[in-house]
Amino acid sequence: MSSLTARIVKEVNELRWHFDALNWVQLLSVLTVFTFFLILPVLTIVQSSFIYNGKISLYWFQHILQDPLYLPWKGVEGRFFDIIEYSTQQGKQVLIFVEGLDFGIILNSLFVASMTTIFSTLIGFVLAFIFARYKFFGDEILRIALLAPLLSTPFVGAIGIKKMITSEGVLNTLFVDLLRVMPFRIEVTGISAVILVQTLLFYPITFLNIYTSIINIDPSLEEQAENMGASGFYLFRTVTLPLSLPGIEAGALLVFILSIEDLGTPIVFRGSNADKLMPVYIFRNMFTPTGSIKGDATALSLILLLISATIFVVLRRYISLRRYAMLTKGGIWRPRRKKLRFSVSVFVYIICIFILLVALLPHIGVLLLAFAGEWPSGQLLPTYYTLRNFYKLFTEPGVLRSIINSVVYASVATVLIIVLGVSAAYLVSRVKVRGMELLDTLVTLPIAIPGIIIATGFFLVYLTTPLSPLIWGAPLLIMSYTVRKFPFTVRAVFAGLEQVDKSLEESAINIGASRTRVFFTITLPLIFINILAGGMLSFIYSMSEVSTGIVIGDANHNDAPMTWKMYDMLFKGFGGTFVAAAMGVMLMLLQFIMIVGSNLLLRKRAVALIGI
């Protein structure tokens, strides 16, 4: 008993030593926000999933496991592609309609995320290896250009590329009607289109992570292997590839999480088997006719959450989100880079430019739609161009209101993120007491929780309270942005704190300054650049948040953000699509400014942020 008392006294004294009044306020503020707007909604989903007719039951999970809508017990439906023959004034036409197989809602989501991860990782690895191991004229410019897809979200990209890949779209018009290099048309839609869009927009994430991992390999390790006779592919397979696995795994797992939670892309391709993906099905089947939350939707939400959380645990367990452990310590080295021959450099340029052109198809499509005045099907380019679509952004009341809503919500959320994010990062970095690892996990957890899960949880918790999205959508949208985009600022600030010499703070404390005074007069000024950069990233990603924006915005149109307005306008004819594209271009421009600005502020440290 005395030993237990002594241990308690020791723990209390340690807390009193490390925590002052400011630290307690910081800790309680972060825990309060995450408790009410992350933990409570998630726990409510878990609870609701096991309730049927007011009793604890596994009914909804049994229903999901037995229903072929969710799992293909009656066999896989559809075909990967269909060949359709039809007649026109120009004669007989052949269309290859690529939609993809239907494995049921759960397996469809896993299939899309897996295929997107595989394709993104293959593209990212090839590019990362080329730029990390070889140097040639213009390599830095080309490497930066290949990151251009980061300037668009999948939702915006899907709007642009849909016009490109339909049967009467730009690519078929170009290669079939004008150049006549293809004897048939190809239309990509459904699950296949979702995989295509996500791959084109997510490969830079794997590229960045793998590139960083390869250039951080100590050259002496490969040199020692070469001295022992290893060379060529054997050296790559036994040394280079294993040492780059942290970057490969980190990038792949991050892409898997982003893919499986994506709501925006499949919504653009609605009316196909893209509707049979977990986020879309939850969104469209959330409410019963009486207005209550459907049990199968909450159970499916829990399944989606468990899948994402499992991937997140693997990510946290085996690959640190903060930094990779170096295999050797001490010394400074330069990456092993060989100069390519001119002929090989030309071949590399051809590959990279081809990848870049294909990856920019979504951006090109959005730009053309945004400036189009009229664009009939089967026509290569718009009939004429106009600025009227951008003019409508500031003249149509509904459109302007949604833009103002997004700016206000994102601004308020960014302020909250900065205040709470700086507090969380400071506690994790500076207060070394038991339990800080849990706080670190908690503030990084939003990465693993799909937006549709948070939105569903908000409805379950707050639907009958004054915070109901049916009454006023602003508070929950602000808090959803705050929680969802929290990790960007936390990681930026944490990186800054890790580079600040702690002796500066300790010296001030030793001469009588309180911890609070040291925090405000020494620590904050030294990490101001990191705070600003993290805040910029949090702001723009709040502006472009799709899942919670569409779900909560759909419940209250007056308070809806611009992402919901884009979704609403997409299905109102081409006039609506043009204005939605103009909003997408505005988001892309803001994203470009914010990402470039944060990169300039953080320099090389920004690479780790984009890899969140």
JOSUL-V819427 format. One record per residue. PSI is psi in whole degrees, -180 to 180 (NA if undefined). OMEGA is omega in radians with two decimals (NA if undefined). BURIAL is + if it has 24 or more other C-alpha atoms within 12 Angstrom, else -. Layout:
# JOSUL-V819427
((PSI:OMEGA:BURIAL) (PSI:OMEGA:BURIAL))
This chain:
# JOSUL-V819427
((-42:3.14:-) (-36:3.12:-) (-37:3.09:-) (-42:3.11:-) (-43:3.13:-) (-38:3.13:-) (-41:3.11:-) (-45:3.12:-) (-40:3.13:-) (-43:3.14:-) (-42:3.14:-) (-44:3.12:-) (-37:3.11:-) (-41:3.09:-) (-43:3.14:-) (-33:-3.13:-) (-42:-3.05:-) (-26:-3.06:+) (130:2.93:+) (-173:-3.07:-) (-42:-3.13:-) (-44:-3.13:-) (-39:3.11:+) (-42:3.10:-) (-44:3.13:-) (-49:-3.10:+) (-47:-3.11:+) (-36:3.13:-) (-48:3.14:-) (-47:-3.12:+) (-37:3.14:+) (-49:-3.14:-) (-46:-3.10:+) (-28:3.10:+) (-47:-3.05:-) (-25:-3.03:+) (11:3.01:+) (-60:-3.07:+) (-50:-3.11:+) (-47:3.08:+) (-40:-3.13:+) (-45:3.12:+) (-34:3.11:+) (-38:3.06:+) (-44:3.12:+) (-46:-3.14:+) (-47:-3.09:+) (-28:-3.12:+) (-23:-3.09:+) (16:3.13:+) (129:3.06:-) (123:-3.09:-) (39:3.07:-) (4:-3.12:-) (155:3.07:-) (127:-3.05:-) (157:3.03:-) (17:-3.02:-) (-48:-3.03:-) (-35:3.11:+) (-37:3.04:+) (-40:3.11:-) (-45:-3.13:-) (-42:-3.11:+) (-27:-3.09:-) (-22:-3.07:-) (122:3.12:-) (-13:3.05:-) (-33:-3.09:+) (-40:3.14:+) (139:-2.97:+) (63:3.14:-) (-27:-3.14:-) (8:3.14:-) (157:3.14:-) (135:-3.12:-) (159:3.07:-) (-178:3.08:-) (157:-3.13:-) (-40:3.07:-) (157:3.07:-) (144:3.06:-) (117:-3.07:-) (126:3.09:-) (135:3.12:-) (163:-3.09:-) (142:3.07:-) (-178:3.10:-) (-26:3.13:-) (-5:-3.14:-) (-164:-3.11:-) (134:-3.14:-) (150:3.10:-) (130:3.12:-) (126:3.01:+) (110:-3.05:+) (108:-3.06:+) (109:3.13:+) (-33:-3.12:+) (158:-3.14:+) (154:3.11:+) (109:-3.12:+) (6:-3.00:+) (157:-2.97:+) (-47:-3.06:+) (-51:-3.12:+) (-30:3.05:+) (-46:-3.13:+) (-43:3.11:+) (-38:3.14:+) (-47:-3.14:+) (-47:-3.14:+) (-39:-3.13:+) (-47:-3.14:+) (-42:3.09:+) (-42:3.13:+) (-45:-3.12:+) (-50:-3.11:+) (-43:3.13:+) (-40:-3.13:+) (-40:3.10:+) (-48:3.13:+) (-46:-3.11:+) (-39:-3.12:+) (-45:3.14:+) (-48:-3.13:+) (-43:-3.11:+) (-42:-3.13:+) (-42:3.14:+) (-49:-3.04:+) (-22:3.12:+) (-23:-3.04:+) (-14:-3.08:+) (151:3.07:+) (142:-3.14:+) (170:-3.06:+) (127:3.08:-) (16:-3.06:-) (-37:-3.12:+) (-43:3.14:-) (-43:-3.13:-) (-38:3.13:+) (-42:3.12:+) (-40:-3.13:+) (-34:-3.11:-) (-10:3.08:+) (2:-3.09:+) (-35:3.12:+) (-19:3.10:+) (-17:-3.08:+) (11:3.11:+) (147:3.03:+) (158:3.12:+) (-36:-3.14:+) (-49:3.13:+) (-42:-3.14:+) (-38:3.14:+) (-36:3.10:+) (-42:-3.10:+) (-42:-3.02:+) (-22:-3.13:+) (-37:3.11:+) (-21:-3.09:+) (-32:-2.89:+) (11:3.03:+) (171:-3.10:+) (-31:3.11:+) (21:-3.09:+) (-175:-3.03:+) (-46:-3.06:+) (-43:3.10:+) (-40:3.11:+) (-40:-3.11:+) (-53:-2.98:+) (-23:-3.13:-) (-51:-3.03:+) (-42:-3.05:-) (-59:-3.10:-) (-23:3.13:-) (39:3.11:-) (-6:3.09:-) (132:-3.10:-) (-5:-3.11:-) (163:3.12:+) (152:3.09:+) (126:3.03:+) (126:3.13:+) (127:-3.14:+) (-175:3.07:+) (-143:-3.09:+) (-38:3.14:+) (-41:3.13:+) (-38:3.11:+) (-45:3.11:+) (-43:3.14:+) (-51:-3.10:+) (-47:-3.10:+) (-39:3.12:+) (-46:-3.11:+) (-32:-3.06:+) (-15:-3.11:+) (-15:-3.08:+) (-31:3.10:+) (-25:3.12:+) (-46:3.09:+) (-37:3.11:+) (-50:-3.10:+) (-46:-3.11:+) (-43:-3.11:+) (-41:3.12:+) (-46:3.12:+) (-41:-3.14:+) (-41:-3.08:+) (-43:-3.10:+) (-16:3.11:+) (1:3.09:+) (130:3.11:+) (118:-3.11:+) (-27:-3.10:+) (-27:3.13:-) (-42:3.10:+) (-37:3.13:+) (-38:3.10:-) (-39:3.10:-) (-39:3.11:-) (-37:3.12:-) (-24:3.13:-) (7:3.03:-) (-4:-3.14:-) (144:3.12:-) (167:3.04:-) (-137:-3.07:-) (-32:3.13:-) (-41:3.09:-) (-42:3.13:-) (-44:-3.07:-) (-35:-3.02:-) (-20:-3.07:-) (-60:-3.03:+) (-49:-3.10:+) (-48:3.11:+) (-37:-3.12:-) (-21:3.12:+) (0:-3.12:+) (-37:3.10:+) (-43:3.13:+) (-39:3.13:+) (-48:-3.10:+) (-42:-3.14:+) (-49:3.14:+) (-43:-3.11:+) (-45:-3.12:+) (-37:3.09:+) (-43:3.11:+) (-40:3.12:+) (-45:3.14:+) (-47:-3.12:+) (-35:-3.11:+) (-47:-3.03:+) (-22:3.14:+) (-6:-3.04:+) (122:3.09:+) (-33:-3.01:+) (-45:-3.07:+) (-53:-3.14:+) (-26:3.10:+) (-38:3.13:+) (-33:-3.11:+) (34:-3.12:+) (159:-3.07:+) (4:3.12:-) (-171:3.11:+) (0:2.99:+) (-20:3.06:+) (-21:-3.09:+) (52:2.99:+) (149:-2.97:+) (-49:-3.12:+) (-40:-3.12:+) (-44:-3.12:+) (-40:3.10:+) (-44:-3.11:+) (-44:-3.04:+) (-12:-3.10:+) (29:-3.08:+) (-39:-3.03:+) (145:2.98:-) (169:3.09:-) (-26:3.13:-) (-5:3.10:-) (-2:3.11:-) (163:-3.13:-) (132:-3.12:+) (139:-3.10:+) (-40:-3.12:+) (-29:3.10:+) (-41:3.12:+) (-39:3.10:+) (-42:3.09:+) (-35:3.08:+) (-41:3.13:+) (-40:3.10:+) (-45:3.10:+) (-41:3.12:+) (-43:-3.13:+) (-38:3.11:+) (-49:-3.14:+) (-42:-3.11:+) (-37:3.11:+) (-45:3.10:-) (-40:3.14:+) (-42:3.13:+) (-42:3.08:+) (-43:-3.13:-) (-44:-3.13:+) (-33:-3.05:+) (-43:-2.99:-) (-22:3.12:-) (115:-3.12:+) (134:3.08:+) (-15:-3.10:+) (-41:-3.12:+) (160:3.05:+) (143:3.07:+) (131:3.13:-) (144:-3.10:-) (-22:3.03:-) (152:-3.09:-) (149:3.12:-) (151:3.11:-) (160:3.10:-) (135:-3.13:-) (162:3.04:-) (141:3.13:-) (148:3.09:+) (109:-3.13:+) (129:3.12:-) (149:3.11:-) (129:-3.12:-) (147:3.01:-) (158:-3.08:-) (-43:-3.10:-) (-40:3.12:-) (-37:3.12:-) (-39:3.11:+) (-43:3.13:-) (-42:3.11:-) (-42:3.12:+) (-42:-3.14:+) (-46:3.14:-) (-49:-3.07:-) (-41:3.14:+) (-37:3.09:-) (-47:3.12:-) (-42:-3.12:+) (-42:3.14:+) (-43:3.11:-) (-42:-3.12:+) (-26:-3.13:+) (-2:3.12:+) (-43:3.09:+) (-41:-3.12:+) (-42:3.11:+) (-43:3.14:+) (-43:3.13:+) (-43:-3.14:+) (-45:-3.14:+) (-42:3.11:+) (-37:-3.09:+) (-32:-3.10:+) (3:-3.08:+) (136:3.01:+) (-32:3.10:+) (137:-3.10:+) (84:-3.13:+) (152:3.07:-) (143:3.13:-) (3:3.11:+) (134:-3.02:+) (-46:-3.09:+) (164:3.10:+) (150:3.11:+) (-42:3.05:-) (163:-3.10:-) (152:-3.08:-) (158:3.03:-) (6:-3.06:-) (-33:3.14:-) (-38:3.09:+) (-33:3.09:+) (-37:-3.14:-) (-25:3.13:+) (-29:-3.04:+) (3:-3.13:-) (-32:3.11:-) (122:-3.04:-) (-46:-3.10:-) (-41:3.14:+) (-48:-3.12:+) (-41:-3.14:+) (-40:-3.13:+) (-37:3.11:+) (-45:3.11:+) (-42:3.09:+) (-48:-3.12:+) (-44:-3.13:+) (-44:-3.14:+) (-49:-3.10:+) (-46:-3.11:+) (-37:3.14:+) (-48:3.13:+) (-43:3.12:+) (-39:-3.13:+) (-40:3.08:+) (-47:3.12:+) (-42:-3.14:+) (-43:-3.13:+) (-48:-3.13:+) (-50:-3.10:+) (-36:-3.13:+) (-42:3.08:+) (-41:3.13:+) (-47:-3.12:+) (-46:-3.13:+) (-39:3.14:+) (-44:3.14:+) (-44:-3.12:+) (-39:-3.07:+) (-36:-2.96:+) (-29:-3.08:+) (100:-3.06:+) (78:3.05:-) (164:-3.12:-) (132:3.11:-) (-13:3.14:-) (-27:3.08:-) (-35:3.10:-) (-38:3.09:-) (-41:3.11:+) (-43:3.10:+) (-42:-3.10:+) (-46:-3.06:+) (-13:3.06:+) (-15:-3.06:+) (-34:-3.14:+) (-22:3.07:+) (-36:-3.02:+) (-8:-3.06:+) (112:3.14:+) (147:-3.14:+) (-35:3.14:+) (-30:3.11:+) (-47:3.14:+) (-42:3.14:+) (-43:3.12:+) (-43:3.11:+) (-38:3.09:+) (-43:3.13:+) (-43:-3.12:+) (-40:-3.04:+) (-43:-2.91:+) (6:-3.05:+) (-33:-3.11:+) (19:-3.14:-) (171:3.07:-) (-17:3.11:-) (9:-3.12:+) (131:3.09:+) (-19:3.09:+) (-24:3.13:+) (-48:-3.07:-) (113:-3.05:+) (-18:-3.01:+) (-51:-3.06:+) (-46:-3.10:+) (-33:3.07:+) (-44:3.12:+) (-45:-3.11:+) (-32:3.08:+) (-42:3.06:+) (-43:-3.10:+) (-48:-3.10:+) (-43:-3.05:+) (-37:-3.05:+) (10:-3.13:+) (-44:-3.04:+) (-28:-3.11:+) (-47:3.14:+) (-40:-3.14:+) (-46:-3.11:+) (-37:3.12:+) (-46:-3.13:+) (-41:3.12:+) (-42:3.11:+) (-40:3.11:+) (-42:-3.14:+) (-37:3.13:+) (-22:-3.13:-) (-5:3.09:-) (128:3.13:+) (119:-3.10:-) (-22:-3.13:-) (-26:3.10:-) (-42:3.12:-) (-41:-3.12:+) (-36:3.12:-) (-42:3.13:-) (-39:3.12:-) (-39:-3.11:-) (-26:3.14:-) (12:2.98:-) (-5:3.14:-) (141:3.10:-) (161:3.13:-) (-37:3.13:+) (-45:-3.14:+) (-39:3.11:-) (-41:-3.13:+) (-47:-3.05:+) (-29:-3.04:-) (-21:-3.10:-) (-55:-3.03:+) (-53:-3.09:+) (-47:3.11:+) (-34:-3.10:-) (-24:-3.12:+) (17:-3.08:+) (-40:-3.13:+) (-42:3.12:+) (-39:3.11:+) (-45:-3.13:+) (-44:-3.13:+) (-45:3.12:+) (-39:3.10:+) (-38:3.10:+) (-44:3.13:+) (-43:3.13:+) (-38:-3.13:+) (-50:-3.05:+) (-35:3.11:+) (-23:2.98:+) (-42:3.12:+) (-35:-3.06:+) (11:3.11:+) (127:-3.03:+) (-54:-2.95:+) (-61:-3.11:+) (-32:3.12:+) (-44:-3.12:+) (-44:-3.07:+) (-51:-3.12:+) (-37:3.12:+) (-32:-3.14:+) (-20:3.12:+) (-19:-3.10:+) (93:-2.99:+) (-31:-3.13:+) (-31:-3.12:+) (8:-3.04:+) (146:3.08:+) (179:-3.05:+) (-28:3.11:+) (-37:3.06:+) (-39:-3.13:+) (-38:3.07:+) (-45:3.10:+) (-43:-3.12:+) (-38:-3.05:+) (-19:-3.09:+) (-30:-3.00:+) (31:3.09:-) (32:-3.13:-) (174:-3.06:-) (-31:3.09:+) (-43:3.09:+) (-39:3.12:+) (-40:3.13:+) (-44:3.14:+) (-39:3.08:+) (-40:3.09:+) (-38:3.09:+) (-40:3.06:+) (-38:3.09:+) (-40:3.10:+) (-40:3.10:+) (-42:3.09:+) (-42:3.12:+) (-41:-3.14:+) (-45:3.10:+) (-41:3.14:+) (-40:3.10:+) (-47:-3.12:+) (-45:-3.08:-) (-43:-3.12:+) (-45:3.11:+) (-42:3.13:+) (-44:3.14:-) (-35:3.08:+) (-42:3.12:+) (-35:3.14:-) (-42:-3.05:+) (-11:-3.10:+) (-128:-3.05:-) (-22:-3.11:-) (-17:-3.10:+) (-22:-3.14:+) (-42:-3.11:+) (-30:-3.12:+) (-45:-3.11:+) (-23:3.11:+) (11:-3.13:+) (NA:NA:+))
